[in-house]
Amino acid sequence: MAGVLVVVLGCLMLLSVLVAGFTRYEVTERLDNSLQEVAERLEFVIAAVAPRPHGGTAGDVALLPQVGPRTLAYQIAAADGHLVLRSQNAPASVFVPSLRPGFYDRPRFRVYVVKSSDGGHTILVGEPTFHRREAVRRATLISVLPMVVFLPCVWLLVRWVVRRALRPLTDLQAEIRVRGGGNLAPIPALDLPGELSAIHAAVNSLLDRLKKALSSERAFAANAAHELRNPIGALLGQAQMLREQLHEPEAPARAAAMIAQIRRLGRMTEKLLQLSRASSGAAMADDRFDLVAVLQILAEEFQDMPPAFREVIVTCDGIEALFVRGDMDAAGILFRNLIENAAHHGTPGTPITVMLTRGGVVEIINDCAPLPPDILGHLTEPFVRGGSGADGSGLGLAIVASIAGQMGARLDIASPVPGEFRVRVAVKDVASFSEEEEATC
């Protein structure tokens, strides 16, 4: 829009300059024509002054009525250059000593020189220079001033017209901005001009192709995870039975290694299934659920796990219930992955702290070595690990980031001081209910 305004105003300014130049030219031409007409009309004076003897250098003076500073001055000179007659506002010496026909610019007059019809005299007519400049200036102002005065009006009008014309484009931009992996619905009909209808149709076509491609990819990941889960479970059961039946000294160790790899494959399959579900937009549901209950269930679940999963301490700042918007299962996946990440990569033997505040902020804190900023900034990318060497898939925080983004929650990962790793999740649309006395969840 700024470019359009600059172009329009620039064109108007150029037009003003051209109009001023054309006006100056036309006014000058008209004034020169007036000088010519006056000189031609002075021919009748020649017959009256021809029989007279020369009146000296200054010549006779013709007294004109109502002579003012803007009145034309004239002179009639003989062939030898002596003045025969002049008006009282003309100088005592000839305007142009050469007496050649044509226009001349003198310090005080614009002069036109012409020979009389008999050839024995020369007529000189002068217009005061300041009068000519004043006439040109007034004519230019009359022509240009309205354009200059209306420049702000033109600027406001162009601004209003352009904004009104681009308003549908702003609506289209807003619709495109909210589209993403979890929302590939076609853009509804908008009041777009004909020039933008083709863009609208092209964007909808692109969204349709992206939706089909992403649906195929998600379906493949989900189906692959489901198809792998059953044979992995069966293989794990067979390996456990085989370990109990083997009696050679080295056989139990081999069977245990096989079981560990099968469990690792099972966890990877489970994470792929969760990532597929998170990428499908499952967390964009607008259900209302209690976040305190979700955290309590997860804490109880982790208490029954093997010793590798350390103690999980959940504190709720005296909150009995805290309701948020989203999908409860997706929120459970989010905080389960955060707690598992803390258990796998934290210092063994130290507890994991889950803190819930009244503002809807959940912090998961575990002890670990500090992470460098270059690694910390990429932890939410798939298959990126923090370098602790612990067994993991590298998908947990990627799943967390995907679900948090769909729920509209803010995710902050920090390793601010040695010995601590902190993940902060701030949810929105919070409504909390607390007991009369503060309690711990």
C-alpha positions as CSV (number, residue, x, y, z in Angstrom):
1,M,0.0,0.0,0.0
2,A,2.9,2.4,0.8
3,G,4.3,1.8,-2.7
4,V,0.9,2.6,-4.3
5,L,0.6,5.8,-2.3
6,V,4.2,6.8,-3.3
7,V,3.5,6.2,-7.0
8,V,0.2,8.1,-6.9
9,L,1.6,11.1,-5.0
10,G,4.7,11.1,-7.2
11,C,2.5,11.1,-10.3
12,L,0.5,14.0,-8.9
13,M,3.6,16.0,-8.1
14,L,5.0,15.4,-11.5
15,L,1.7,16.4,-13.0
16,S,1.8,19.6,-10.9
17,V,5.2,20.4,-12.2
18,L,4.2,19.8,-15.8
19,V,1.0,21.9,-15.3
20,A,3.1,24.7,-13.8
21,G,5.5,24.7,-16.8
22,F,2.7,24.6,-19.3
23,T,0.9,27.4,-17.5
24,R,4.0,29.5,-17.5
25,Y,4.5,28.9,-21.2
26,E,0.9,29.7,-22.1
27,V,0.8,32.9,-20.0
28,T,4.1,34.1,-21.5
29,E,2.8,33.4,-25.0
30,R,-0.4,35.3,-24.3
31,L,1.4,38.3,-22.9
32,D,3.8,38.4,-25.8
33,N,0.8,38.3,-28.2
34,S,-0.6,41.3,-26.3
35,L,2.6,43.2,-26.9
36,Q,2.4,42.5,-30.6
37,E,-1.2,43.7,-30.8
38,V,-0.4,46.9,-29.0
39,A,2.6,47.5,-31.3
40,E,0.4,47.0,-34.4
41,R,-2.3,49.4,-33.0
42,L,0.3,52.1,-32.6
43,E,0.7,52.4,-36.4
44,F,-1.9,55.2,-36.4
45,V,0.5,57.3,-34.3
46,I,3.2,57.2,-37.0
47,A,1.2,59.4,-39.4
48,A,0.7,62.1,-36.7
49,V,4.3,62.3,-35.6
50,A,6.0,61.9,-39.0
51,P,5.8,65.6,-40.0
52,R,7.2,66.7,-36.7
53,P,10.9,67.5,-36.3
54,H,12.9,65.3,-33.9
55,G,12.4,66.3,-30.3
56,G,16.0,65.5,-29.3
57,T,17.2,62.3,-27.6
58,A,14.2,62.0,-25.2
59,G,11.6,62.9,-27.8
60,D,8.1,64.1,-27.1
61,V,6.2,62.6,-24.2
62,A,2.6,61.4,-24.6
63,L,0.7,61.7,-21.4
64,L,-1.5,58.6,-20.9
65,P,-4.4,58.6,-18.5
66,Q,-4.4,56.4,-15.4
67,V,-0.8,55.2,-15.8
68,G,0.2,52.7,-13.1
69,P,3.2,50.4,-12.5
70,R,1.5,47.7,-14.6
71,T,0.7,49.8,-17.6
72,L,2.5,49.0,-20.9
73,A,5.1,51.6,-22.0
74,Y,5.9,52.4,-25.6
75,Q,8.4,54.3,-27.7
76,I,8.5,55.4,-31.3
77,A,12.0,55.9,-32.7
78,A,13.2,57.3,-36.0
79,A,15.4,55.4,-38.4
80,D,18.5,57.0,-36.9
81,G,17.6,55.8,-33.4
82,H,16.3,59.1,-31.9
83,L,13.1,58.9,-30.0
84,V,10.1,60.7,-31.7
85,L,7.5,59.9,-29.1
86,R,7.3,57.9,-25.8
87,S,4.8,57.4,-23.0
88,Q,5.5,59.0,-19.7
89,N,6.2,55.6,-18.1
90,A,8.8,54.7,-20.7
91,P,12.5,55.5,-20.2
92,A,14.1,58.5,-22.0
93,S,16.4,56.2,-23.9
94,V,15.3,53.5,-26.4
95,F,14.6,50.1,-24.9
96,V,16.8,48.3,-27.4
97,P,19.6,50.4,-29.1
98,S,19.9,47.9,-32.1
99,L,16.2,48.4,-33.0
100,R,16.0,45.0,-34.6
101,P,12.5,43.4,-34.6
102,G,11.8,40.8,-32.0
103,F,11.4,40.2,-28.3
104,Y,14.0,41.3,-25.7
105,D,14.3,40.9,-22.0
106,R,15.6,44.0,-20.3
107,P,16.1,44.5,-16.5
108,R,12.7,46.2,-16.0
109,F,10.8,45.4,-19.2
110,R,9.9,42.7,-21.6
111,V,10.2,44.5,-25.0
112,Y,8.8,43.9,-28.4
113,V,10.3,45.7,-31.3
114,V,8.7,46.0,-34.8
115,K,9.2,48.2,-37.9
116,S,6.4,50.5,-39.0
117,S,4.7,49.8,-42.3
118,D,6.5,52.7,-44.0
119,G,9.9,51.5,-42.7
120,G,10.9,54.9,-41.4
121,H,10.1,54.3,-37.8
122,T,10.4,51.6,-35.1
123,I,7.8,50.9,-32.5
124,L,8.9,49.5,-29.1
125,V,6.4,48.3,-26.6
126,G,7.5,47.2,-23.1
127,E,5.7,45.4,-20.3
128,P,7.0,45.8,-16.8
129,T,8.9,42.6,-15.8
130,F,7.4,42.4,-12.3
131,H,3.9,42.5,-13.8
132,R,4.7,39.6,-16.0
133,R,6.2,37.6,-13.2
134,E,3.2,38.3,-11.0
135,A,0.8,37.2,-13.8
136,V,2.8,34.0,-14.3
137,R,2.9,33.3,-10.6
138,R,-0.9,33.8,-10.1
139,A,-1.8,31.7,-13.1
140,T,0.6,28.9,-11.8
141,L,-0.9,29.1,-8.4
142,I,-4.5,28.9,-9.8
143,S,-3.5,25.8,-11.8
144,V,-1.3,24.0,-9.2
145,L,-2.6,25.0,-5.8
146,P,-5.9,23.0,-6.0
147,M,-3.9,19.9,-6.8
148,V,-1.5,20.5,-3.9
149,V,-4.4,21.2,-1.5
150,F,-6.1,18.0,-2.6
151,L,-3.0,15.8,-2.2
152,P,-3.9,14.8,1.4
153,C,-7.4,14.0,0.3
154,V,-6.0,11.9,-2.5
155,W,-3.7,10.2,-0.1
156,L,-6.5,9.3,2.3
157,L,-8.8,8.2,-0.5
158,V,-6.1,5.9,-2.0
159,R,-5.3,4.6,1.4
160,W,-9.0,3.8,2.1
161,V,-9.5,2.2,-1.4
162,V,-6.4,0.1,-1.2
163,R,-7.2,-1.1,2.4
164,R,-10.8,-1.9,1.4
165,A,-9.5,-3.8,-1.7
166,L,-6.9,-5.7,0.4
167,R,-9.3,-6.6,3.2
168,P,-10.3,-9.9,1.6
169,L,-6.7,-10.7,1.1
170,T,-6.1,-10.1,4.9
171,D,-8.9,-12.6,5.6
172,L,-7.3,-15.1,3.2
173,Q,-4.0,-14.6,5.0
174,A,-5.6,-15.2,8.4
175,E,-7.3,-18.4,7.1
176,I,-4.0,-19.7,5.7
177,R,-2.1,-18.8,8.9
178,V,-4.3,-21.1,11.0
179,R,-3.8,-24.0,8.7
180,G,-1.2,-26.6,9.7
181,G,-0.6,-30.3,10.2
182,G,-3.6,-30.6,12.4
183,N,-5.9,-28.4,10.4
184,L,-5.9,-28.8,6.6
185,A,-9.6,-28.0,6.0
186,P,-10.3,-26.1,2.8
187,I,-10.6,-22.3,3.2
188,P,-14.3,-21.3,3.1
189,A,-15.6,-18.9,0.5
190,L,-14.5,-15.4,1.0
191,D,-15.6,-12.1,-0.6
192,L,-12.5,-12.0,-2.9
193,P,-12.1,-10.0,-6.1
194,G,-11.8,-11.9,-9.3
195,E,-8.0,-11.5,-9.4
196,L,-7.7,-13.4,-6.1
197,S,-10.2,-16.2,-6.7
198,A,-7.6,-18.2,-8.6
199,I,-5.2,-17.9,-5.6
200,H,-8.1,-19.1,-3.3
201,A,-8.7,-22.1,-5.5
202,A,-5.0,-22.9,-5.8
203,V,-4.5,-22.8,-2.0
204,N,-7.5,-25.1,-1.5
205,S,-6.1,-27.5,-4.1
206,L,-2.7,-27.5,-2.3
207,L,-4.4,-28.1,1.1
208,D,-6.3,-31.0,-0.3
209,R,-3.1,-32.6,-1.7
210,L,-1.3,-32.0,1.6
211,K,-4.2,-33.5,3.5
212,K,-4.1,-36.7,1.4
213,A,-0.3,-37.0,1.7
214,L,-0.3,-36.5,5.5
215,S,-3.2,-38.8,5.9
216,S,-1.4,-41.5,4.0
217,E,1.8,-40.9,6.1
218,R,-0.1,-41.0,9.4
219,A,-2.1,-44.1,8.4
220,F,1.2,-45.8,7.5
221,A,2.8,-45.0,10.8
222,A,-0.3,-45.9,12.8
223,N,-0.8,-49.2,10.9
224,A,2.8,-50.1,11.1
225,A,2.8,-49.5,14.9
226,H,-0.3,-51.6,15.3
227,E,1.0,-54.4,13.1
228,L,4.3,-54.5,15.0
229,R,2.8,-54.4,18.5
230,N,1.2,-57.9,18.4
231,P,4.2,-59.8,17.0
232,I,6.5,-57.9,19.4
233,G,4.4,-58.9,22.3
234,A,4.3,-62.5,21.2
235,L,8.0,-62.5,20.6
236,L,8.6,-61.1,24.1
237,G,6.5,-63.8,25.7
238,Q,8.3,-66.6,23.8
239,A,11.7,-65.1,24.8
240,Q,10.7,-65.0,28.5
241,M,9.5,-68.6,28.4
242,L,12.7,-69.7,26.5
243,R,14.8,-68.0,29.2
244,E,13.2,-70.1,31.9
245,Q,13.7,-73.3,30.0
246,L,17.4,-72.8,29.1
247,H,19.9,-74.4,31.5
248,E,23.2,-73.6,29.9
249,P,25.3,-71.0,31.9
250,E,25.5,-68.4,29.1
251,A,21.9,-69.0,27.8
252,P,20.1,-66.8,30.4
253,A,22.4,-63.8,29.6
254,R,21.7,-64.2,25.9
255,A,17.9,-64.5,26.5
256,A,18.0,-61.4,28.8
257,A,19.8,-59.4,26.1
258,M,17.2,-60.6,23.6
259,I,14.3,-59.6,25.9
260,A,15.9,-56.1,26.5
261,Q,16.1,-55.6,22.7
262,I,12.5,-56.7,22.2
263,R,11.4,-54.3,25.0
264,R,13.3,-51.5,23.4
265,L,11.7,-52.3,20.0
266,G,8.3,-52.3,21.8
267,R,9.0,-48.9,23.4
268,M,10.0,-47.5,20.0
269,T,6.8,-48.8,18.4
270,E,4.8,-47.3,21.2
271,K,6.5,-43.9,20.7
272,L,5.9,-44.1,16.9
273,L,2.2,-44.7,17.6
274,Q,2.1,-41.7,20.0
275,L,3.9,-39.5,17.5
276,S,1.5,-40.5,14.8
277,R,-1.5,-39.7,17.1
278,A,0.1,-36.4,18.1
279,S,0.7,-35.4,14.5
280,S,-2.9,-36.2,13.6
281,G,-4.2,-33.4,15.7
282,A,-5.7,-35.5,18.5
283,A,-4.8,-32.8,21.1
284,M,-6.9,-30.2,19.3
285,A,-10.1,-31.4,21.0
286,D,-11.9,-28.8,23.1
287,D,-12.9,-31.1,26.0
288,R,-12.7,-29.9,29.6
289,F,-10.8,-32.1,32.0
290,D,-9.1,-32.0,35.4
291,L,-5.3,-31.7,35.1
292,V,-4.8,-32.6,38.7
293,A,-6.4,-35.9,38.2
294,V,-4.2,-36.7,35.2
295,L,-1.0,-36.0,37.2
296,Q,-2.2,-38.1,40.2
297,I,-3.0,-41.1,37.9
298,L,0.5,-40.8,36.3
299,A,2.2,-40.6,39.7
300,E,0.4,-43.7,40.9
301,E,1.3,-45.5,37.7
302,F,5.0,-44.8,38.0
303,Q,5.0,-46.0,41.6
304,D,4.3,-49.5,40.3
305,M,7.1,-49.5,37.7
306,P,10.6,-51.1,38.1
307,P,13.1,-49.3,40.3
308,A,14.7,-47.7,37.3
309,F,11.7,-45.3,37.4
310,R,12.5,-43.2,40.4
311,E,10.1,-41.7,42.9
312,V,7.7,-39.1,41.4
313,I,6.7,-36.3,43.8
314,V,3.7,-34.3,42.6
315,T,2.7,-31.0,44.4
316,C,-0.3,-29.0,43.5
317,D,0.0,-25.8,45.7
318,G,-3.2,-26.6,47.5
319,I,-5.2,-27.0,44.3
320,E,-8.0,-29.6,44.5
321,A,-8.9,-29.4,40.8
322,L,-7.6,-27.5,37.8
323,F,-9.7,-27.7,34.7
324,V,-8.2,-27.0,31.3
325,R,-9.3,-27.3,27.6
326,G,-7.9,-30.1,25.4
327,D,-7.8,-33.9,25.1
328,M,-7.2,-35.8,28.3
329,D,-5.5,-38.7,26.6
330,A,-3.2,-36.4,24.7
331,A,-2.4,-34.5,28.0
332,G,-1.6,-37.9,29.6
333,I,0.8,-38.8,26.8
334,L,2.4,-35.4,27.1
335,F,3.2,-35.6,30.8
336,R,4.0,-39.3,30.7
337,N,6.7,-38.6,28.1
338,L,8.1,-35.8,30.3
339,I,8.3,-38.0,33.4
340,E,9.8,-40.9,31.4
341,N,12.3,-38.5,29.9
342,A,13.3,-37.3,33.4
343,A,13.5,-41.0,34.6
344,H,15.7,-42.2,31.8
345,H,18.1,-39.2,31.6
346,G,18.2,-38.0,35.2
347,T,20.6,-38.9,38.0
348,P,19.8,-42.4,39.4
349,G,18.4,-42.5,42.9
350,T,17.1,-38.9,42.9
351,P,13.4,-38.1,42.9
352,I,11.4,-36.4,40.0
353,T,9.4,-33.3,41.1
354,V,6.2,-32.4,39.3
355,M,4.9,-29.0,40.4
356,L,1.5,-27.6,39.5
357,T,0.7,-23.9,40.2
358,R,-2.6,-22.1,40.3
359,G,-1.8,-20.3,37.0
360,G,-1.8,-23.6,35.1
361,V,2.0,-24.0,35.0
362,V,3.4,-27.5,35.4
363,E,7.1,-27.9,36.0
364,I,9.0,-31.3,35.8
365,I,12.4,-31.1,37.5
366,N,15.0,-33.8,37.6
367,D,18.7,-33.9,38.5
368,C,21.2,-34.2,35.7
369,A,24.3,-32.7,34.2
370,P,23.7,-29.3,32.5
371,L,23.1,-29.4,28.7
372,P,24.8,-27.0,26.3
373,P,22.6,-24.5,24.5
374,D,23.2,-26.0,21.0
375,I,21.7,-29.3,22.2
376,L,19.0,-27.8,24.3
377,G,17.5,-25.9,21.4
378,H,17.0,-29.1,19.3
379,L,15.7,-31.5,21.9
380,T,12.1,-31.2,20.6
381,E,13.2,-32.5,17.2
382,P,12.5,-36.2,16.4
383,F,15.4,-38.6,17.2
384,V,17.5,-35.9,18.9
385,R,19.0,-37.1,22.2
386,G,20.7,-35.1,25.0
387,G,23.9,-37.2,24.9
388,S,23.3,-38.8,28.3
389,G,23.9,-42.3,26.9
390,A,20.6,-43.6,28.4
391,D,18.4,-45.9,26.5
392,G,15.7,-43.9,24.6
393,S,14.0,-43.4,21.3
394,G,14.6,-39.6,20.9
395,L,10.9,-39.1,20.2
396,G,9.6,-38.2,23.7
397,L,10.1,-34.5,23.6
398,A,9.1,-34.3,20.0
399,I,5.8,-35.8,21.0
400,V,5.5,-33.4,23.9
401,A,6.2,-30.3,21.6
402,S,3.6,-31.5,19.1
403,I,0.8,-32.0,21.7
404,A,1.7,-28.8,23.6
405,G,1.4,-26.8,20.4
406,Q,-2.0,-28.2,19.5
407,M,-3.3,-27.6,23.0
408,G,-2.0,-24.0,22.9
409,A,0.3,-24.6,25.8
410,R,3.7,-22.9,26.1
411,L,6.7,-25.3,26.4
412,D,10.0,-24.1,27.9
413,I,13.0,-26.4,28.3
414,A,15.9,-25.1,30.4
415,S,19.0,-26.4,32.0
416,P,19.8,-23.3,33.9
417,V,22.2,-24.5,36.6
418,P,24.4,-27.6,37.0
419,G,22.5,-30.6,38.4
420,E,19.1,-29.6,37.2
421,F,17.0,-30.0,34.1
422,R,13.6,-28.2,34.0
423,V,10.6,-28.5,31.7
424,R,7.9,-25.9,32.1
425,V,4.4,-26.4,30.5
426,A,2.0,-23.4,30.8
427,V,-1.6,-24.4,29.7
428,K,-4.3,-21.9,29.0
429,D,-8.1,-21.6,29.8
430,V,-7.5,-22.6,33.4
431,A,-10.1,-22.8,36.1
432,S,-8.8,-24.0,39.5
433,F,-10.6,-25.0,42.7
434,S,-8.7,-25.3,46.0
435,E,-9.6,-26.6,49.4
436,E,-9.9,-24.2,52.3
437,E,-6.6,-25.4,53.6
438,E,-3.6,-26.0,51.4
439,A,-2.9,-29.6,50.7
440,T,-0.4,-31.7,48.7
441,C,-1.8,-33.8,45.9
